[in-house]
Amino acid sequence: MSFNRKKKKENNGGYPPFLNMWKFGNLEIEGKVVLGPMAGFTSMGYRKFYKKFGVDLSYSEMVSDMGLIYQNQETLSYLNTSKDEGPVGIQLFGSEPDNIKKAAEIVAKTCSFFDFFDINAGCPVPKVTKSGAGSSLLKEPKKLADMVRAIKSVSDKPVSVKIRLGWDNSSINFKEVIKELEEAGVDMIAIHARTKKELYLGKPHFDLLKDLKKEMKVPLVVSGNIYTLDDAIEALDITGADAVMVARGGIGNPWLIKQLSHYFKTGERLPDASLEDQKKYCLELAQSMIEEKGEITAMRIYRSIAPKFFFGFPNSKEVRSRLAQSINTFEDLKTIVESI
Ligand SMILES: Cc1cc2nc3c(=O)[nH]c(=O)nc-3n(C[C@H](O)[C@H](O)[C@H](O)COP(=O)(O)O)c2cc1C
């Protein structure tokens, strides 16, 4: 069956429902599976590999506005993107509208391919919050809204913001934050259904986001403990969101992306990946990261990724600890993986 793109634009109701189309600014997103930004993980090599499994939208790791302004080489490397991984957004963090604006201008000049800007208003790390960035911005919704305006004043690309429920249980204010952001012209909001204080622990509170989508003008993406297809279905059912974000649940399990993508397009459930598949994916992702970062850096990072591919398989404990401790080269990785 083929579908006419032009017709799609004219009549949203004419979309076949399994395509799950949604509009994010001028971008047409063709599915419900978002790869969440994760500092230290979701670099270009990671995103390119995950894209093959059906990611519909992804983000860079968070990029410091001041790092860009001072032309820090490591910060600039977070802007590596490639044509075949889109749509991809560059996620900025900072605390002042003027600086985020300058950083957005640098991204526009430096970054070869990107589709949207995102502002991080969820990071709970003290180094970030102490500077007034990340989830600290939840305490200053008007300033956060001004940061959206600041980027919009220098770019035509869509701008999204990634938030949390609030700072802590006694200051849950996501509805106020969303209202301010919508007034500023934000094009999409992703919400991690925990407070800053909860960090990454405990069950996310999707119940607090019940039917949130109905109250919103812009698309909504939801995040929090998406480890299985049923987690994703539940999060979408409760919130009515346009898409769901896979973060930790996808580390070592790229097949989860395929399971979600396939289900949302066809209604069919795919079985979990076999051990042989996992061995293959583990080596392929390593190669993709080596292509981007070189062997030494990629393999250093890979010590925290490789063991995750084998979690849950019988007798894998010893192998996982070898992977976490003794990979320096791709050969080391291959030898251990092939011994499994
Ligand atoms: C190691 C790690 C790094 C993360 N880095 C970022 C980041 O750079 N920007 C961001 O907005 N969220 C970041 N997150 C949050 C995730 O995108 C996601 O919202 C969160 O982990 C909740 O989803 P999960 O419970 O399915 O992992 C990070 C999470 C983890 C675990």
The ligand as an SDF file (V2000), in Angstrom:
LIG
                    3D

 31 33  0  0  0  0  0  0  0  0999 V2000
   22.6260    8.4900   32.3230 C   0  0  0  0  0  0  0  0  0  0  0  0
   21.4830    9.4000   31.9980 C   0  0  0  0  0  0  0  0  0  0  0  0
   21.7350   10.5860   31.3310 C   0  0  0  0  0  0  0  0  0  0  0  0
   20.6830   11.4510   31.0350 C   0  0  0  0  0  0  0  0  0  0  0  0
   20.9460   12.6070   30.3460 N   0  0  0  0  0  0  0  0  0  0  0  0
   19.9370   13.4290   30.0040 C   0  0  0  0  0  0  0  0  0  0  0  0
   20.1810   14.5950   29.2270 C   0  0  0  0  0  0  0  0  0  0  0  0
   21.3200   14.8850   28.8160 O   0  0  0  0  0  0  0  0  0  0  0  0
   19.1290   15.4080   28.9530 N   0  0  0  0  0  0  0  0  0  0  0  0
   17.8590   15.1160   29.3840 C   0  0  0  0  0  0  0  0  0  0  0  0
   16.9330   15.8760   29.1080 O   0  0  0  0  0  0  0  0  0  0  0  0
   17.5920   14.0050   30.0780 N   0  0  0  0  0  0  0  0  0  0  0  0
   18.5950   13.1630   30.3990 C   0  0  0  0  0  0  0  0  0  0  0  0
   18.3080   12.0030   31.0570 N   0  0  0  0  0  0  0  0  0  0  0  0
   16.9130   11.6630   31.3780 C   0  0  0  0  0  0  0  0  0  0  0  0
   16.2980   10.7010   30.3470 C   0  0  0  0  0  0  0  0  0  0  0  0
   16.2140   11.3030   29.0670 O   0  0  0  0  0  0  0  0  0  0  0  0
   14.8950   10.2210   30.7890 C   0  0  0  0  0  0  0  0  0  0  0  0
   13.9930   11.3010   30.7790 O   0  0  0  0  0  0  0  0  0  0  0  0
   14.9230    9.6090   32.1890 C   0  0  0  0  0  0  0  0  0  0  0  0
   16.0090    8.7030   32.3200 O   0  0  0  0  0  0  0  0  0  0  0  0
   13.6140    8.8920   32.5090 C   0  0  0  0  0  0  0  0  0  0  0  0
   13.3900    7.8280   31.6520 O   0  0  0  0  0  0  0  0  0  0  0  0
   13.7390    6.2930   32.0730 P   0  0  0  0  0  0  0  0  0  0  0  0
   13.2030    6.1160   33.4800 O   0  0  0  0  0  0  0  0  0  0  0  0
   12.9900    5.4820   31.0290 O   0  0  0  0  0  0  0  0  0  0  0  0
   15.2150    6.1450   32.0110 O   0  0  0  0  0  0  0  0  0  0  0  0
   19.3500   11.1370   31.4030 C   0  0  0  0  0  0  0  0  0  0  0  0
   19.1100    9.9330   32.0680 C   0  0  0  0  0  0  0  0  0  0  0  0
   20.1460    9.0710   32.3620 C   0  0  0  0  0  0  0  0  0  0  0  0
   19.8440    7.7950   33.0760 C   0  0  0  0  0  0  0  0  0  0  0  0
  1  2  1  0
  2  3  1  0
  2 30  2  0
  3  4  2  0
  4  5  1  0
  4 28  1  0
  5  6  2  0
  6  7  1  0
  6 13  1  0
  7  8  2  0
  7  9  1  0
  9 10  1  0
 10 11  2  0
 10 12  1  0
 12 13  2  0
 13 14  1  0
 14 15  1  0
 14 28  1  0
 15 16  1  0
 16 17  1  0
 16 18  1  0
 18 19  1  0
 18 20  1  0
 20 21  1  0
 20 22  1  0
 22 23  1  0
 23 24  1  0
 24 25  2  0
 24 26  1  0
 24 27  1  0
 28 29  2  0
 29 30  1  0
 30 31  1  0
M  END
$$$$
